[in-house]
Amino acid sequence: MNDAPVAGTYRLDGMIQGPLPPDRPVAEDLKAWILSARAMGLHFHLSMEGPGFSIITDPRVQPTYRLAQQDLETLLSDALGALLTLLPATCRGGVCSTVRSEEFRPGIAIQTIFMAQPDGTVASEQREVRIETQDPRPELTAASIRRVALPALIVLLVVLLGSMFFIDYRKLFSAARDRVVPLTRQEVTVNQSALGKVVEVELAGIDHPRRMLVFQIKRGCDWDRALASSPQEIPANWEDFLICLAIHQSRLRIELYDKDDNNLGVGEISLDALRAKPSAKVAVAANLSERLARIVARP
């Protein structure tokens, strides 16, 4: 048995650990980072115990074509750098990284280690090692497809005729269509009732190649009042408190759901641009592998 790695794949190893700030909740931020990394093709698992957190790499071998950027070193450095920015400066010096990557190309392995620096940046060191690799599986040709198409078609017809009394094929084909036909923004509803009249959020577009949702955000008529107030003041109600806190932290939470109200993930919309101008477009990484039907924007 040939255990040589397959060219055109990569794997990750190690973990990144650090302290959690005692005065600032970052659990949701770390979970959102995990989802964003997954959308970029990088797979991690989050663990939080006591005063610290651990983010462990998924060691399974992955194809490199699934990466959002083909330069694995740059992609991983940017991702880890974004992770460090979620922590206050007082915590970044306590972060330790043993994350390593190994990318396999024909005849070589590119090995990289990523180290968290005390100033909150990420450094990397790389080397190339000569190894034996396997060729990727050959692509299907027209001739090979024709050889198996007719027998497969006959078997399929027999199975369909025998099972049509037990399976709802209309529902089955509808689900299959949802996975094949590109999603458009007109199919997705945005619920922003929790934002009151402080911020308006509209889905402006869907960037499928980059797996991004593009939002148009605008100041509402109560924006100035919320910005001038303080979260430490006694609020009229919890809704006012939450939206005031969100404005001062310059971020909104978004929750993604399919047509059956299954949660597909969460993300964040940055409101930094609204401090300088009344409206702006903001892109958010999202899991688009499932059919998105509804977005809920909340503080």
C-alpha positions in Angstrom: 0.0 0.0 0.0 1.4 3.4 -1.0 1.0 5.8 1.9 2.7 8.7 0.0 0.6 11.9 0.2 -1.3 13.0 -2.8 -0.1 16.1 -4.7 -2.6 19.0 -4.5 -3.5 18.4 -0.9 -2.5 19.9 2.5 -2.9 19.3 6.2 -2.7 21.3 9.4 -1.3 20.4 12.8 -0.9 22.0 16.2 -3.0 24.6 18.1 -3.1 28.2 19.3 -3.8 28.9 23.0 -4.2 32.1 25.0 -6.0 33.8 27.9 -9.5 35.1 27.8 -10.0 38.7 28.8 -11.8 38.9 32.2 -13.6 42.1 31.3 -14.6 41.5 27.7 -16.7 38.5 26.4 -15.1 37.2 23.2 -16.7 33.7 23.0 -19.0 34.7 20.2 -16.1 36.5 18.4 -14.1 33.3 18.5 -17.0 31.2 17.2 -17.5 33.6 14.4 -13.8 33.4 13.5 -14.1 29.6 13.3 -16.9 29.9 10.8 -15.1 32.5 8.8 -12.0 30.3 8.7 -14.1 27.4 7.5 -15.5 29.5 4.7 -12.0 30.2 3.6 -11.2 26.5 3.5 -9.3 26.3 6.9 -10.8 23.9 9.6 -10.3 24.5 13.3 -12.1 23.4 16.5 -12.6 25.7 19.5 -12.3 24.8 23.2 -12.8 27.2 26.1 -12.0 26.1 29.7 -11.7 28.4 32.6 -9.7 31.6 31.9 -8.3 30.4 28.6 -9.1 29.1 25.1 -7.6 26.6 22.7 -8.1 26.5 18.9 -7.1 23.1 17.6 -6.4 22.4 13.9 -8.3 19.7 12.1 -5.6 17.2 11.0 -7.5 15.7 8.1 -5.9 16.0 4.7 -7.8 18.6 2.5 -7.6 19.4 -1.2 -5.9 22.8 -1.8 -8.4 23.8 -4.5 -10.9 24.4 -1.8 -8.9 27.2 -0.3 -10.1 30.7 -0.8 -6.5 31.7 -1.7 -4.0 29.3 -3.2 -1.1 30.8 -1.2 -1.6 28.7 2.0 1.1 30.5 4.0 -0.5 34.0 3.4 -4.0 32.7 3.9 -3.2 31.1 7.3 -1.1 34.1 8.4 -3.9 36.5 7.7 -6.4 34.2 9.4 -4.3 33.9 12.6 -3.6 37.7 12.5 -7.4 38.3 12.4 -7.8 36.0 15.4 -5.3 38.0 17.5 -7.1 41.2 16.8 -10.2 39.8 18.5 -8.2 39.9 21.8 -7.3 43.0 23.7 -3.6 44.0 23.6 -3.1 42.9 27.2 -3.9 39.3 26.2 -2.0 39.0 22.9 1.4 38.6 24.6 0.1 35.4 26.3 -0.9 33.7 23.1 1.2 30.7 22.1 0.9 29.1 18.6 2.2 25.6 17.5 0.2 25.7 14.3 2.0 24.0 11.4 1.0 23.4 7.8 2.2 20.9 5.2 1.3 21.4 1.6 2.0 18.6 -0.9 3.0 19.4 -4.5 4.5 16.9 -7.0 7.7 15.6 -5.4 7.9 18.2 -2.5 6.3 19.1 0.8 6.1 22.8 1.8 6.3 22.9 5.6 5.4 26.1 7.5 5.3 26.9 11.2 3.3 29.9 12.5 4.3 31.8 15.7 2.3 34.4 17.6 4.5 37.5 18.4 4.1 39.5 21.6 3.1 42.6 19.6 0.0 40.7 18.2 1.5 39.8 14.8 2.1 36.4 13.3 5.5 35.2 12.0 6.1 32.2 9.9 9.1 30.1 8.8 9.0 27.8 5.8 11.0 25.0 4.2 10.7 22.6 1.3 11.4 18.9 1.7 11.8 16.4 -1.2 9.3 13.5 -0.7 7.5 10.9 -2.7 4.0 11.9 -3.7 1.1 10.3 -5.5 -0.5 11.8 -8.5 -4.1 13.0 -8.1 -6.9 10.7 -9.3 -7.3 10.9 -13.1 -10.2 12.9 -14.4 -13.2 11.2 -16.0 -13.1 11.2 -19.8 -16.0 11.1 -22.3 -15.1 7.6 -23.3 -15.0 6.3 -19.7 -18.3 7.9 -19.0 -20.0 6.4 -22.1 -18.9 2.9 -21.1 -20.8 3.0 -17.8 -23.6 5.4 -18.7 -26.1 3.0 -20.3 -25.9 0.3 -17.7 -26.1 2.9 -14.9 -29.1 4.5 -16.6 -31.0 1.2 -16.8 -30.3 0.5 -13.2 -31.5 4.0 -12.2 -34.7 3.6 -14.1 -35.5 0.3 -12.4 -34.8 1.8 -9.0 -36.9 4.9 -9.7 -39.9 2.8 -10.9 -39.7 0.5 -7.9 -39.4 3.3 -5.4 -41.8 5.9 -6.7 -44.6 4.7 -4.4 -42.4 5.3 -1.3 -40.4 8.4 -2.0 -41.7 12.0 -2.5 -39.6 12.8 -5.5 -41.0 16.3 -5.9 -39.6 17.2 -2.5 -36.4 15.4 -3.3 -35.9 17.2 -6.6 -36.7 20.5 -5.1 -33.9 20.0 -2.5 -31.5 19.0 -5.3 -32.4 22.1 -7.3 -31.7 24.3 -4.3 -28.2 22.9 -4.1 -27.5 23.4 -7.9 -29.1 26.7 -8.8 -27.1 29.8 -7.5 -28.8 31.6 -4.6 -29.9 35.2 -5.4 -30.4 38.0 -2.9 -34.1 38.3 -3.8 -34.7 34.8 -2.3 -33.3 35.9 1.1 -35.3 37.9 3.7 -33.6 40.1 6.3 -35.3 40.5 9.7 -33.9 43.7 11.3 -36.8 44.4 13.8 -34.4 44.1 16.7 -32.4 47.1 15.4 -35.3 49.5 15.7 -34.7 52.8 13.9 -31.0 52.9 14.7 -29.5 51.0 11.8 -30.9 49.7 8.5 -29.5 46.5 7.0 -30.2 45.3 3.5 -28.7 42.3 1.6 -27.1 44.0 -1.4 -25.6 41.0 -3.1 -24.1 37.5 -2.8 -20.5 36.9 -3.8 -20.5 33.1 -4.4 -16.8 32.7 -5.5 -15.6 34.4 -2.3 -18.4 33.0 -0.2 -19.4 36.4 1.0 -22.6 38.2 1.8 -22.6 41.9 0.9 -24.7 44.2 3.0 -25.8 47.8 2.5 -25.9 49.4 6.0 -27.4 52.8 6.7 -27.8 55.1 9.7 -31.4 55.2 11.0 -33.2 58.2 12.4 -32.2 57.2 15.9 -28.5 56.7 15.1 -27.3 60.0 16.7 -29.3 59.4 19.9 -27.9 55.9 20.3 -24.4 57.1 19.6 -24.7 59.9 22.1 -26.0 57.7 24.9 -23.9 55.4 27.1 -24.4 51.7 27.8 -23.7 52.4 31.4 -26.8 54.6 31.7 -30.0 53.0 33.0 -31.8 51.9 29.8 -35.5 52.3 29.2 -35.6 48.6 28.3 -33.2 45.9 27.4 -33.7 46.4 23.6 -32.4 50.0 23.9 -29.5 48.7 26.0 -28.4 46.1 23.5 -28.6 48.3 20.5 -26.8 51.1 22.3 -24.0 48.6 23.3 -23.8 47.3 19.7 -23.4 50.9 18.3 -20.6 51.6 20.8 -18.9 48.3 20.0 -19.4 49.0 16.2 -20.8 45.6 15.4 -24.0 43.8 14.7 -24.7 40.0 14.9 -26.2 38.2 12.0 -27.8 34.7 12.2 -28.3 32.6 9.1 -31.2 30.2 8.6 -32.5 27.9 5.8 -36.1 27.6 4.7 -36.8 25.0 7.6 -35.4 27.5 10.2 -32.2 25.4 10.7 -29.3 27.6 11.9 -26.5 27.7 9.3 -24.1 29.9 11.3 -23.5 33.3 12.7 -21.4 36.3 11.7 -20.8 40.0 12.4 -21.3 43.2 10.5 -18.8 45.9 11.3 -20.4 49.4 11.8 -17.0 51.3 11.7 -17.8 52.7 8.3 -21.1 54.3 9.6 -19.1 56.5 12.0 -17.6 58.4 9.0 -20.5 58.3 6.5 -24.3 57.7 6.6 -24.2 54.5 4.5 -21.7 51.8 3.4 -21.3 48.4 1.9 -19.8 45.6 4.1 -18.9 42.1 3.1 -19.2 39.2 5.6 -17.9 35.6 5.1 -20.7 33.1 5.4 -21.3 29.4 5.0 -23.1 29.1 1.7 -22.9 25.3 1.3 -26.6 25.1 2.5 -29.5 27.1 0.9 -29.8 30.4 2.8 -33.4 31.7 3.2 -33.5 34.1 6.1 -31.1 36.4 7.9 -31.7 37.9 11.3 -29.8 41.0 12.2 -29.6 41.8 15.9 -27.4 43.7 18.4 
